[in-house]
């Protein structure tokens, strides 16, 4: 008796790799990992980024196309942070949080967000 060896198609392995990549993205998104967040923490420190993420007392703008909310926070010293959140079920999930270093007035940040579809 001889054992027959059935060779798997390369497509099978590509599908497995694709599934693993999709699972990885799903895990990162659903565990609150924010790509911009790690950069912001490195550049500005956890304390400032946490202020942006808490976003208490900030200006809120809404994007009707994406159903997302942008919150602008004044960090002092002519620095502003932006946090983007979206409603998922009965709760809100952070999409990203970042600091707009090159914008030195709230009007500039509002204009930046207006150009991306966010309005009061």
N, C-alpha and C positions, 0 to 999 in steps of 0.2 A: 504494500500500500504506500502510496505517496501522498503527501499533504499538498494540497493546492494553495498557493499563496495568491490572494486577491489583492492587487495593487489599488490603493485608493487614488482617486483623481486629485490633482493639485487644487481643483476648485473646492473640494471638501476641506482642505487645510486652510484655504483662503477664507472660507466661510467661518471657520472656527476662529481665526485671527480677527476677522471683522466683528464677530460677536463679542469677543473679549474686549476689543477697543470700545464698542458701544457700551458694554457694561461698565468699563472704566469711566467713560464720560458721564454715564448715568449716576455712578457712585459719587463722582466729584461734585456734580451739580446738586445732588440731593443731600449731601453732607455739609453744605454751606461753604465749600472751598471757593474762594473768589480769586480769580486769576489776578485782577488788578489789586486786590487786597494785599497780597504778599509783597508786591512792589511798593505799595503805599506804606506798609509797615516798615520795610527796609529804609525807605527814604525819609519818612516822617515820624516813625516810632509808633508803637502800639497805642500809646495814650491818645495821640491826636486822631488816629484812625478809629479808635473806639468812640470818640466824641462824634465823629461823622456817622458811625453805625448806630449810635443811640438817637441822633437826629432829633433831639427835643427842642421845640421852639423854633424850628427852621421854617423856611418858606417852602410850601409844597406846590408842585406843578403836576398836572396829569396829562398823560399821552393817551388819547382816545383810540389810537390805532393799535397800541400794544397793551392797553389797560394797565400800564405801569405808572407808578408815582415816583417823582424825583423830589427829594428833600434837599434843600440848600442850607448849609450850616456855616455861620460866620465863625471862623477859628481865631479871629483877632489878627493883628499885624497884617491886614489886607490879604488874608488867606481865606479861601472858601473850600468847603468840602461838599461833595454830592453823594447821596445814597439813592440808588434805584431799587425799588421793591415792586413785587407783583403779588396779587392775591391768588392763593392756591387753596382751593376749598374754603375753609372758614378762617384760615390764617394767612399771614403775609410772609413772603420769602425774599431774602435779599438776592438781588441779581448781581449787583456790584456796588462798591464804595470806593471813591477816589477823591483826590485833592486836586483842585485846579490852580496850580502854582502860578501860571502866567496871567491869570485874571485877577485884577486887584480891586474890582467893585462888584457888588451884587448884580448890578445891571448887566455887566459883561457875562456873568454866569447865567442869568435869566435869558439873555439873547442867545447864548450857546445852546441852552436847552430848548428855546423856542425853535431854533433851526433844526432840532431833532424831533420836533412834534410835541413838545411839552408846553402846556399853557395853564394859567391860573383859572 
